[in-house]
Amino acid sequence: MTTHNMLIAPDFSPERFAGWHMFNTLIQKRANLNMHLNIPASHAEQEQIIEAGDIQVIYANPFDAATLIREQGYRAVARPIGKSDEMVIAAAANSEIKHLEDIKAGATIAMADNRDVKLIGLRLLEAVDIEESDLNWDITETYQAAARKVIKGDAQAAFFLAEIFHSFSRLTKTQLSVLIESDLADISHVLLIKDDFPDTEIFMNAILNLHNDDDGKEALAELGMPQGFEAMDEEDAEFMIDLMQTLLD
């Protein structure tokens, strides 16, 4: 039996790791497919794996999805229901930065390498007349590392994927102060399939029906997607890409 490769974008909180393995096991069983799960440790590693080729399925962040759809022959087929990609800007709880307007030109922002989080954060900072070139950027391996930079005072603020921020330990969160959290709703990670993937129909059937039984519900709960996935068509994908483009412009 042919083995297909599925890649999961690395920007999820660590406690979701087991959920992706449960998800992959269930999909293989229900679609009768061999799926090899690739979970890169960083965005750079993700790009290397995709460039090496032979990845049929990608769970991608919206920024990467736009490029993969427009330039690399993928199409969006599903997205998690009720799980948009929001972001948080936070400073150290003991710092002088209490509000967004306290971030001044020359400040250092720590963040993991996640371009849609950066994009949304910069759009939020426009309200206080701060642009990308006004800031110094400290790109960390993980969001946890970005949190440590802020807590230690090595960065004045950090950008986080909201889900990961809210998954931090109580101790970490008490040392951070949320300045703002986005509320966009229309931007989310998406499931992409390579145009030449031969088993799209049975794969999609397994994905869209995961929420219909206890094993599937357990896997989805582990992923923080209790409502499961909904199908996406080309029009849905284009709408989201246009939205990302609006944030870029």
C-alpha contacts under 8 A as a table, 3 or more apart, distances in Angstrom:
res1	aa1	res2	aa2	distance
1	M	33	L	7.76
1	M	34	N	7.00
2	T	33	L	7.82
2	T	34	N	6.57
3	T	33	L	7.38
3	T	34	N	4.72
3	T	35	M	5.71
3	T	36	H	6.65
4	H	33	L	7.72
4	H	34	N	6.06
4	H	35	M	4.84
4	H	36	H	6.05
4	H	54	D	7.90
4	H	55	I	7.21
4	H	56	Q	6.28
5	N	35	M	5.62
5	N	36	H	4.81
5	N	37	L	6.25
5	N	38	N	7.07
5	N	54	D	6.75
5	N	55	I	4.86
5	N	56	Q	5.55
5	N	57	V	6.49
6	M	35	M	6.42
6	M	36	H	6.00
6	M	37	L	5.10
6	M	38	N	5.92
6	M	55	I	6.00
6	M	56	Q	6.08
6	M	57	V	4.53
6	M	58	I	5.67
6	M	59	Y	7.91
7	L	37	L	6.02
7	L	38	N	4.54
7	L	39	I	5.93
7	L	40	P	7.76
7	L	55	I	6.91
7	L	57	V	6.26
7	L	58	I	4.74
7	L	59	Y	6.31
8	I	37	L	7.61
8	I	38	N	6.33
8	I	39	I	5.29
8	I	40	P	7.39
8	I	58	I	5.90
8	I	59	Y	4.86
8	I	60	A	6.73
9	A	12	F	7.56
9	A	39	I	6.84
9	A	40	P	7.05
9	A	43	H	7.54
9	A	46	Q	6.98
9	A	58	I	7.44
9	A	59	Y	5.89
9	A	60	A	5.33
9	A	61	N	6.73
10	P	39	I	6.35
10	P	40	P	5.77
10	P	41	A	5.90
10	P	42	S	5.86
10	P	43	H	6.67
10	P	46	Q	7.59
11	D	114	N	7.51
11	D	161	L	7.84
12	F	16	R	6.68
12	F	163	E	7.73
12	F	164	I	6.54
13	S	16	R	5.76
13	S	17	F	7.65
13	S	163	E	7.21
13	S	164	I	5.00
13	S	167	S	6.78
14	P	17	F	5.60
15	E	18	A	6.93
15	E	19	G	7.94
15	E	222	E	7.99
16	R	19	G	5.13
16	R	20	W	6.62
16	R	222	E	6.03
16	R	223	L	5.30
16	R	224	G	7.66
17	F	20	W	5.50
17	F	21	H	6.88
18	A	21	H	5.22
18	A	22	M	6.31
18	A	222	E	7.41
19	G	22	M	5.00
19	G	23	F	6.02
19	G	219	A	5.48
19	G	220	L	7.24
19	G	221	A	7.96
19	G	222	E	4.73
19	G	223	L	5.23
20	W	23	F	4.89
20	W	24	N	6.10
20	W	219	A	7.68
20	W	223	L	6.88
21	H	24	N	5.10
21	H	25	T	6.16
21	H	37	L	7.61
22	M	25	T	5.18
22	M	26	L	6.23
22	M	219	A	5.67
23	F	26	L	5.31
23	F	27	I	6.20
23	F	216	G	7.70
23	F	219	A	5.65
23	F	220	L	7.43
24	N	27	I	5.18
24	N	28	Q	6.14
24	N	35	M	7.00
24	N	37	L	6.93
25	T	28	Q	5.27
25	T	29	K	6.30
26	L	29	K	5.15
26	L	30	R	6.07
26	L	215	D	7.99
26	L	216	G	7.30
27	I	30	R	5.22
27	I	31	A	5.76
27	I	32	N	7.77
27	I	33	L	7.60
27	I	203	F	7.20
27	I	206	A	5.96
27	I	207	I	6.91
28	Q	31	A	5.46
28	Q	32	N	5.35
28	Q	33	L	4.79
28	Q	34	N	5.77
28	Q	35	M	6.13
29	K	32	N	5.15
29	K	33	L	6.99
30	R	33	L	7.93
30	R	206	A	5.94
31	A	202	I	5.53
31	A	203	F	5.62
31	A	205	N	7.80
31	A	206	A	5.91
39	I	46	Q	7.98
40	P	43	H	7.32
40	P	45	E	5.57
40	P	46	Q	5.33
40	P	49	I	7.99
41	A	45	E	6.49
41	A	46	Q	7.64
42	S	45	E	5.23
42	S	46	Q	6.29
42	S	113	D	7.66
42	S	141	E	6.53
42	S	142	T	7.76
43	H	46	Q	4.92
43	H	47	E	6.32
43	H	113	D	6.20
43	H	114	N	7.36
44	A	47	E	5.25
44	A	48	Q	6.43
45	E	48	Q	5.05
45	E	49	I	6.27
46	Q	49	I	5.26
46	Q	50	I	6.26
47	E	50	I	5.18
47	E	51	E	5.98
48	Q	51	E	5.15
48	Q	52	A	6.16
49	I	52	A	5.18
49	I	53	G	6.83
49	I	55	I	7.95
50	I	53	G	5.28
50	I	54	D	7.51
50	I	55	I	6.34
55	I	58	I	7.22
55	I	194	K	7.57
56	Q	193	I	5.74
56	Q	194	K	5.00
56	Q	197	F	6.08
57	V	191	L	7.15
57	V	192	L	5.61
57	V	193	I	4.64
57	V	194	K	6.39
58	I	191	L	5.81
58	I	192	L	5.05
58	I	193	I	6.56
59	Y	189	H	6.74
59	Y	190	V	5.68
59	Y	191	L	4.49
59	Y	192	L	6.19
60	A	64	D	6.20
60	A	65	A	5.60
60	A	189	H	5.47
60	A	190	V	5.52
60	A	191	L	6.37
60	A	192	L	7.12
61	N	64	D	5.57
61	N	65	A	5.99
61	N	116	D	7.49
61	N	188	S	6.86
61	N	189	H	4.38
61	N	190	V	6.54
62	P	65	A	4.84
62	P	66	A	6.31
62	P	116	D	6.83
62	P	187	I	6.70
62	P	188	S	6.01
62	P	189	H	5.33
62	P	190	V	6.72
62	P	240	M	7.68
62	P	241	I	7.50
62	P	244	M	7.61
63	F	66	A	5.50
63	F	67	T	7.09
63	F	115	R	6.47
63	F	116	D	5.34
63	F	241	I	7.89
63	F	244	M	6.94
64	D	67	T	5.35
64	D	68	L	6.16
65	A	68	L	5.01
65	A	69	I	5.94
65	A	76	A	7.86
65	A	189	H	7.98
65	A	190	V	7.14
65	A	192	L	7.53
66	A	69	I	5.34
66	A	70	R	6.07
66	A	241	I	5.62
67	T	70	R	5.18
67	T	71	E	5.56
67	T	72	Q	7.10
68	L	71	E	5.50
68	L	72	Q	4.79
68	L	73	G	6.59
68	L	74	Y	5.71
68	L	75	R	7.92
69	I	72	Q	6.00
69	I	73	G	5.79
69	I	74	Y	4.68
69	I	75	R	5.40
69	I	76	A	7.34
70	R	73	G	7.01
70	R	74	Y	7.76
73	G	194	K	5.96
73	G	195	D	5.82
74	Y	192	L	5.91
74	Y	193	I	5.39
74	Y	194	K	4.33
74	Y	195	D	5.57
75	R	192	L	5.29
75	R	193	I	5.52
75	R	194	K	6.45
75	R	195	D	6.63
75	R	234	E	7.43
76	A	190	V	6.38
76	A	191	L	5.77
76	A	192	L	4.43
76	A	193	I	6.54
76	A	232	M	6.32
76	A	233	D	6.85
76	A	234	E	6.94
76	A	237	A	6.17
77	V	190	V	7.53
77	V	191	L	5.87
77	V	192	L	5.86
77	V	193	I	6.87
77	V	204	M	7.84
77	V	231	A	5.69
77	V	232	M	4.76
77	V	233	D	6.18
78	A	190	V	5.94
78	A	191	L	5.12
78	A	192	L	7.38
78	A	229	F	6.17
78	A	230	E	5.42
78	A	231	A	4.27
78	A	232	M	4.70
78	A	233	D	7.97
79	R	188	S	7.12
79	R	189	H	6.46
79	R	190	V	4.61
79	R	191	L	5.89
79	R	229	F	5.39
79	R	230	E	5.64
79	R	231	A	6.64
79	R	232	M	6.71
80	P	83	K	5.78
80	P	188	S	7.68
80	P	189	H	7.48
80	P	190	V	7.33
80	P	225	M	6.31
80	P	227	Q	7.48
80	P	228	G	5.76
80	P	229	F	4.28
80	P	230	E	6.25
81	I	225	M	7.06
81	I	227	Q	5.75
81	I	228	G	5.93
81	I	229	F	5.41
81	I	230	E	6.04
82	G	225	M	7.79
82	G	227	Q	7.31
83	K	185	A	7.94
83	K	188	S	6.66
83	K	225	M	6.86
84	S	184	L	7.53
84	S	185	A	5.19
84	S	186	D	6.45
84	S	187	I	5.51
84	S	188	S	4.44
84	S	189	H	7.40
85	D	161	L	7.12
85	D	162	A	7.34
85	D	184	L	7.85
85	D	185	A	7.33
85	D	187	I	5.71
85	D	188	S	4.78
85	D	189	H	6.87
86	E	117	V	7.73
86	E	161	L	6.20
86	E	162	A	5.29
86	E	163	E	7.55
86	E	181	E	7.06
86	E	182	S	5.38
86	E	183	D	6.25
86	E	184	L	6.75
86	E	185	A	7.58
86	E	187	I	8.00
87	M	117	V	6.00
87	M	120	I	7.22
87	M	121	G	7.10
87	M	159	F	6.94
87	M	160	F	5.50
87	M	161	L	4.47
87	M	162	A	4.40
87	M	163	E	7.89
87	M	181	E	5.72
87	M	182	S	5.51
88	V	121	G	7.71
88	V	159	F	5.82
88	V	160	F	5.11
88	V	161	L	6.29
88	V	162	A	5.29
88	V	165	F	7.24
88	V	178	V	6.82
88	V	179	L	7.54
88	V	180	I	5.87
88	V	181	E	4.42
88	V	182	S	6.57
89	I	121	G	7.01
89	I	157	A	6.84
89	I	158	A	5.72
89	I	159	F	4.75
89	I	160	F	6.42
89	I	178	V	6.09
89	I	179	L	5.57
89	I	180	I	5.50
89	I	181	E	6.52
90	A	157	A	5.52
90	A	158	A	5.52
90	A	159	F	6.72
90	A	160	F	7.89
90	A	176	L	6.28
90	A	177	S	5.32
90	A	178	V	4.32
90	A	179	L	5.22
90	A	180	I	7.21
91	A	95	S	7.06
91	A	97	I	6.39
91	A	98	K	7.51
91	A	150	V	6.35
91	A	151	I	7.86
91	A	156	Q	6.13
91	A	157	A	4.32
91	A	158	A	6.47
91	A	176	L	5.67
91	A	177	S	5.26
91	A	178	V	6.61
91	A	179	L	7.00
92	A	95	S	5.24
92	A	97	I	7.60
92	A	150	V	5.69
92	A	151	I	5.25
92	A	153	G	7.46
92	A	156	Q	7.39
92	A	157	A	7.09
92	A	175	Q	5.92
92	A	176	L	4.47
92	A	177	S	5.74
93	A	98	K	7.97
93	A	151	I	7.94
93	A	174	T	7.14
93	A	175	Q	5.08
93	A	176	L	4.54
93	A	177	S	4.73
94	N	175	Q	7.31
94	N	176	L	7.96
95	S	98	K	7.45
96	E	102	D	7.72
97	I	100	L	7.57
97	I	102	D	5.15
97	I	103	I	6.65
97	I	156	Q	7.65
98	K	102	D	6.60
98	K	177	S	7.37
98	K	179	L	6.73
99	H	102	D	5.44
99	H	103	I	7.66
99	H	179	L	5.43
100	L	103	I	5.81
100	L	125	L	7.30
100	L	128	V	7.02
100	L	179	L	5.65
100	L	180	I	7.18
101	E	104	K	7.28
101	E	128	V	5.46
103	I	107	A	6.60
103	I	156	Q	7.62
103	I	157	A	7.87
104	K	107	A	5.82
104	K	130	I	7.33
105	A	130	I	6.74
105	A	134	D	4.77
105	A	135	L	5.80
106	G	134	D	5.83
106	G	135	L	5.07
106	G	136	N	6.32
107	A	134	D	7.73
107	A	135	L	5.34
107	A	136	N	6.07
107	A	155	A	7.37
107	A	156	Q	5.97
107	A	157	A	7.90
108	T	135	L	5.89
108	T	136	N	4.48
108	T	137	W	5.66
108	T	138	D	6.79
108	T	154	D	7.83
108	T	155	A	4.89
108	T	156	Q	5.51
108	T	157	A	6.81
109	I	135	L	6.92
109	I	136	N	6.16
109	I	137	W	5.10
109	I	138	D	6.00
109	I	155	A	5.65
109	I	156	Q	6.18
109	I	157	A	5.08
109	I	158	A	5.05
109	I	159	F	7.13
110	A	137	W	6.06
110	A	138	D	4.60
110	A	139	I	5.90
110	A	140	T	6.84
110	A	146	A	5.08
110	A	147	A	7.75
110	A	149	K	6.87
110	A	150	V	7.24
110	A	155	A	6.00
110	A	157	A	6.44
110	A	158	A	4.53
110	A	159	F	6.55
111	M	114	N	7.71
111	M	137	W	7.72
111	M	138	D	6.46
111	M	139	I	5.23
111	M	140	T	5.80
111	M	142	T	7.60
111	M	143	Y	6.17
111	M	146	A	5.25
111	M	158	A	5.59
111	M	159	F	5.24
111	M	160	F	6.56
112	A	139	I	5.39
112	A	140	T	4.79
112	A	141	E	5.71
112	A	142	T	5.13
112	A	143	Y	5.30
112	A	146	A	6.75
112	A	159	F	7.98
112	A	160	F	7.71
113	D	139	I	6.01
113	D	140	T	6.91
113	D	141	E	7.26
113	D	142	T	7.97
114	N	117	V	5.60
114	N	118	K	6.49
115	R	118	K	5.00
115	R	119	L	6.04
116	D	119	L	4.88
116	D	120	I	6.15
116	D	244	M	7.96
117	V	120	I	5.32
117	V	121	G	6.05
117	V	159	F	6.91
117	V	160	F	6.91
117	V	161	L	6.31
118	K	121	G	5.06
118	K	122	L	6.07
118	K	159	F	6.97
119	L	122	L	5.31
119	L	123	R	6.33
119	L	247	L	6.58
119	L	248	L	6.71
120	I	123	R	5.08
120	I	124	L	6.35
120	I	182	S	7.65
120	I	247	L	6.94
121	G	124	L	5.11
121	G	125	L	6.27
121	G	159	F	6.74
122	L	125	L	4.95
122	L	126	E	6.31
122	L	130	I	7.71
122	L	131	E	6.60
122	L	132	E	6.61
123	R	126	E	5.26
123	R	127	A	7.64
123	R	247	L	6.74
124	L	127	A	5.99
124	L	182	S	7.74
125	L	128	V	5.46
125	L	129	D	6.55
125	L	130	I	5.46
125	L	131	E	7.06
126	E	129	D	4.82
126	E	130	I	5.45
126	E	131	E	6.48
127	A	130	I	7.61
130	I	134	D	6.24
130	I	135	L	7.92
131	E	134	D	5.34
131	E	135	L	7.21
132	E	135	L	5.71
133	S	136	N	7.66
138	D	155	A	7.75
139	I	146	A	7.84
140	T	143	Y	7.09
140	T	145	A	6.08
140	T	146	A	5.93
141	E	145	A	6.74
142	T	145	A	5.25
142	T	146	A	6.59
143	Y	146	A	4.89
143	Y	147	A	6.26
143	Y	160	F	6.38
143	Y	161	L	7.99
143	Y	164	I	7.42
143	Y	165	F	7.90
144	Q	147	A	5.07
144	Q	148	R	6.39
144	Q	168	F	7.89
145	A	148	R	5.07
145	A	149	K	6.36
146	A	149	K	5.13
146	A	150	V	6.53
146	A	158	A	6.34
147	A	150	V	5.29
147	A	151	I	6.21
147	A	158	A	6.87
147	A	172	T	7.74
147	A	176	L	7.92
148	R	151	I	5.06
148	R	152	K	6.01
149	K	152	K	5.27
149	K	153	G	6.16
149	K	154	D	4.98
149	K	155	A	5.60
150	V	153	G	5.04
150	V	154	D	5.84
150	V	155	A	4.80
150	V	156	Q	5.99
150	V	157	A	5.86
150	V	158	A	6.62
150	V	176	L	7.95
151	I	154	D	7.72
151	I	175	Q	6.43
151	I	176	L	6.97
152	K	155	A	7.81
153	G	156	Q	6.48
155	A	158	A	7.22
160	F	164	I	6.90
160	F	165	F	5.97
161	L	164	I	5.47
161	L	165	F	6.28
162	A	165	F	5.02
162	A	166	H	6.15
162	A	181	E	7.38
163	E	166	H	5.27
163	E	167	S	6.29
164	I	167	S	5.00
164	I	168	F	6.62
165	F	168	F	5.52
165	F	173	K	7.96
168	F	172	T	6.14
168	F	173	K	6.34
169	S	172	T	5.27
169	S	173	K	6.34
170	R	173	K	5.15
170	R	174	T	6.14
171	L	174	T	5.32
171	L	175	Q	6.69
172	T	175	Q	5.35
172	T	176	L	6.75
173	K	176	L	5.12
173	K	177	S	7.51
174	T	177	S	7.51
178	V	181	E	7.36
184	L	187	I	6.65
185	A	188	S	7.75
186	D	240	M	6.96
187	I	240	M	6.29
187	I	243	L	7.81
187	I	244	M	7.91
193	I	197	F	6.72
193	I	200	T	7.48
194	K	197	F	5.41
197	F	200	T	6.08
199	D	202	I	5.79
199	D	203	F	6.08
200	T	203	F	5.14
200	T	204	M	5.92
201	E	204	M	5.22
201	E	205	N	6.16
202	I	205	N	5.03
202	I	206	A	6.32
203	F	206	A	5.28
203	F	207	I	6.32
204	M	207	I	4.97
204	M	208	L	6.01
205	N	208	L	5.41
205	N	209	N	6.18
206	A	209	N	5.43
206	A	210	L	6.23
207	I	210	L	5.54
207	I	229	F	6.82
208	L	211	H	7.44
208	L	228	G	7.15
208	L	229	F	5.59
208	L	230	E	6.31
208	L	231	A	7.21
209	N	212	N	5.54
210	L	213	D	6.75
210	L	215	D	8.00
210	L	216	G	4.51
210	L	217	K	6.64
210	L	220	L	7.65
210	L	228	G	6.67
211	H	214	D	7.67
211	H	216	G	5.34
211	H	217	K	4.99
211	H	220	L	7.25
211	H	226	P	7.57
211	H	227	Q	6.67
211	H	228	G	5.50
212	N	216	G	6.83
212	N	217	K	7.11
213	D	216	G	5.48
213	D	217	K	6.09
214	D	217	K	4.98
214	D	218	E	6.10
215	D	218	E	5.18
215	D	219	A	6.42
216	G	219	A	5.20
216	G	220	L	6.18
217	K	220	L	5.10
217	K	221	A	6.01
217	K	226	P	6.61
217	K	228	G	7.87
218	E	221	A	5.10
218	E	222	E	6.26
219	A	222	E	5.10
219	A	223	L	6.45
220	L	223	L	5.00
220	L	224	G	6.25
220	L	225	M	5.01
220	L	226	P	5.22
220	L	227	Q	7.55
220	L	228	G	6.16
221	A	224	G	4.98
221	A	225	M	5.66
221	A	226	P	4.82
222	E	225	M	7.59
223	L	226	P	7.77
225	M	228	G	5.44
225	M	229	F	7.83
232	M	235	E	7.99
232	M	236	D	5.85
232	M	237	A	6.89
233	D	236	D	5.36
233	D	237	A	6.45
234	E	237	A	5.11
234	E	238	E	6.13
235	E	238	E	5.11
235	E	239	F	6.17
236	D	239	F	5.18
236	D	240	M	6.44
237	A	240	M	5.24
237	A	241	I	6.19
238	E	241	I	5.00
238	E	242	D	6.00
239	F	242	D	5.14
239	F	243	L	6.25
240	M	243	L	4.94
240	M	244	M	6.28
241	I	244	M	5.02
241	I	245	Q	6.16
242	D	245	Q	4.90
242	D	246	T	6.17
243	L	246	T	5.01
243	L	247	L	6.46
244	M	247	L	5.13
244	M	248	L	6.37
245	Q	248	L	4.94
245	Q	249	D	6.21
246	T	249	D	5.25
